[in-house]
Amino acid sequence: MTGWELRIWRKSMLWSREKAAREFGVTQRTWHAWENAEQVDVTVWRTT
C-alpha cells in the first residue's frame, strides 16, 4: 500500500489524521510519515 492509498482509505472512513493515529495506536507524526511514504508496511490486528 502506498501512502497515497492509505490517505484515500482514511478519508473514505471520514477519519482525521488524529483519529486514524489513535485507532492504529501510533503517534500523529508516525501516521503523517506513513501517508507520505512511497510504500507503507502496515499490519492490522483484529480482535474478536
N, CA and C atoms as a LAMMPS dump frame, in Angstrom:
ITEM: TIMESTEP
0
ITEM: NUMBER OF ATOMS
144
ITEM: BOX BOUNDS ff ff ff
-5.0000000000000000e+02 5.0000000000000000e+02
-5.0000000000000000e+02 5.0000000000000000e+02
-5.0000000000000000e+02 5.0000000000000000e+02
ITEM: ATOMS id mol type element x y z
1 1 1 N 0.851 -1.17 0
2 1 2 C 0 0 0
3 1 3 C 0.896 1.231 0
4 2 1 N 0.537 2.201 -0.804
5 2 2 C 1.288 3.457 -0.819
6 2 3 C 0.699 4.419 0.208
7 3 1 N 1.456 5.442 0.521
8 3 2 C 0.953 6.463 1.43
9 3 3 C -0.298 7.135 0.88
10 4 1 N -0.315 7.346 -0.447
11 4 2 C -1.485 7.956 -1.088
12 4 3 C -2.717 7.07 -0.896
13 5 1 N -2.558 5.765 -1.085
14 5 2 C -3.678 4.834 -0.898
15 5 3 C -4.15 4.842 0.553
16 6 1 N -3.213 4.924 1.473
17 6 2 C -3.57 4.99 2.889
18 6 3 C -4.385 6.251 3.174
19 7 1 N -3.968 7.36 2.605
20 7 2 C -4.687 8.621 2.783
21 7 3 C -6.098 8.526 2.201
22 8 1 N -6.229 7.951 1.016
23 8 2 C -7.549 7.788 0.392
24 8 3 C -8.431 6.91 1.273
25 9 1 N -7.866 5.821 1.809
26 9 2 C -8.634 4.934 2.696
27 9 3 C -9.108 5.698 3.93
28 10 1 N -8.176 6.461 4.546
29 10 2 C -8.536 7.224 5.752
30 10 3 C -9.671 8.198 5.46
31 11 1 N -9.561 8.893 4.36
32 11 2 C -10.601 9.862 4.016
33 11 3 C -11.932 9.173 3.722
34 12 1 N -11.879 7.976 3.134
35 12 2 C -13.126 7.244 2.861
36 12 3 C -13.816 6.829 4.156
37 13 1 N -13.035 6.681 5.227
38 13 2 C -13.584 6.352 6.541
39 13 3 C -14.062 7.609 7.281
40 14 1 N -13.821 8.776 6.665
41 14 2 C -14.151 10.077 7.266
42 14 3 C -13.402 10.3 8.579
43 15 1 N -12.166 9.809 8.621
44 15 2 C -11.311 9.948 9.796
45 15 3 C -10.324 11.085 9.586
46 16 1 N -10.047 11.805 10.657
47 16 2 C -8.959 12.779 10.651
48 16 3 C -7.647 12.008 10.821
49 17 1 N -6.538 12.686 10.587
50 17 2 C -5.239 12.038 10.843
51 17 3 C -5.121 11.676 12.315
52 18 1 N -5.628 12.559 13.162
53 18 2 C -5.579 12.314 14.608
54 18 3 C -6.342 11.042 14.974
55 19 1 N -7.546 10.882 14.449
56 19 2 C -8.344 9.696 14.761
57 19 3 C -7.679 8.439 14.211
58 20 1 N -7.17 8.504 12.995
59 20 2 C -6.508 7.344 12.397
60 20 3 C -5.318 6.914 13.25
61 21 1 N -4.506 7.873 13.669
62 21 2 C -3.352 7.557 14.51
63 21 3 C -3.797 6.909 15.809
64 22 1 N -4.821 7.462 16.416
65 22 2 C -5.339 6.913 17.677
66 22 3 C -5.851 5.488 17.473
67 23 1 N -6.616 5.258 16.412
68 23 2 C -7.177 3.929 16.15
69 23 3 C -6.094 2.884 15.891
70 24 1 N -4.991 3.293 15.279
71 24 2 C -3.9 2.368 14.975
72 24 3 C -2.856 2.312 16.087
73 25 1 N -3.027 3.149 17.109
74 25 2 C -2.11 3.118 18.245
75 25 3 C -0.733 3.67 17.936
76 26 1 N -0.683 4.676 17.054
77 26 2 C 0.595 5.3 16.713
78 26 3 C 0.478 6.803 16.943
79 27 1 N 1.609 7.481 16.898
80 27 2 C 1.594 8.931 17.052
81 27 3 C 1.13 9.586 15.753
82 28 1 N 0.705 10.833 15.864
83 28 2 C 0.315 11.578 14.662
84 28 3 C 1.513 11.754 13.73
85 29 1 N 2.684 11.879 14.298
86 29 2 C 3.901 12.003 13.489
87 29 3 C 4.13 10.745 12.656
88 30 1 N 3.927 9.571 13.279
89 30 2 C 4.074 8.309 12.552
90 30 3 C 3.041 8.214 11.448
91 31 1 N 1.797 8.569 11.758
92 31 2 C 0.741 8.496 10.737
93 31 3 C 1.082 9.404 9.556
94 32 1 N 1.537 10.605 9.861
95 32 2 C 1.916 11.553 8.813
96 32 3 C 3.023 10.956 7.935
97 33 1 N 4.004 10.323 8.56
98 33 2 C 5.098 9.699 7.81
99 33 3 C 4.57 8.591 6.908
100 34 1 N 3.643 7.794 7.419
101 34 2 C 3.051 6.72 6.607
102 34 3 C 2.356 7.292 5.384
103 35 1 N 1.587 8.36 5.574
104 35 2 C 0.841 8.938 4.452
105 35 3 C 1.766 9.573 3.417
106 36 1 N 2.98 9.884 3.795
107 36 2 C 3.926 10.486 2.865
108 36 3 C 4.963 9.496 2.341
109 37 1 N 4.822 8.233 2.709
110 37 2 C 5.769 7.209 2.28
111 37 3 C 5.385 6.656 0.905
112 38 1 N 6.4 6.203 0.16
113 38 2 C 6.125 5.555 -1.123
114 38 3 C 5.501 4.186 -0.905
115 39 1 N 5.936 3.495 0.123
116 39 2 C 5.418 2.165 0.437
117 39 3 C 5.197 2.084 1.941
118 40 1 N 4.036 1.595 2.339
119 40 2 C 3.689 1.502 3.755
120 40 3 C 3.509 0.037 4.112
121 41 1 N 4.185 -0.399 5.166
122 41 2 C 4.025 -1.761 5.666
123 41 3 C 3.212 -1.677 6.952
124 42 1 N 1.906 -1.764 6.815
125 42 2 C 1.004 -1.626 7.955
126 42 3 C 0.383 -2.979 8.254
127 43 1 N 0.562 -3.434 9.474
128 43 2 C -0.067 -4.667 9.919
129 43 3 C -1.229 -4.299 10.818
130 44 1 N -2.385 -4.84 10.516
131 44 2 C -3.583 -4.531 11.285
132 44 3 C -3.972 -5.765 12.079
133 45 1 N -4.131 -5.573 13.389
134 45 2 C -4.568 -6.67 14.238
135 45 3 C -6.064 -6.563 14.433
136 46 1 N -6.743 -7.688 14.336
137 46 2 C -8.189 -7.698 14.536
138 46 3 C -8.486 -8.586 15.726
139 47 1 N -9.22 -8.046 16.668
140 47 2 C -9.607 -8.845 17.819
141 47 3 C -11.059 -9.236 17.669
142 48 1 N -11.36 -10.425 18.102
143 48 2 C -12.744 -10.899 18.002
144 48 3 C -13.307 -11.13 19.373
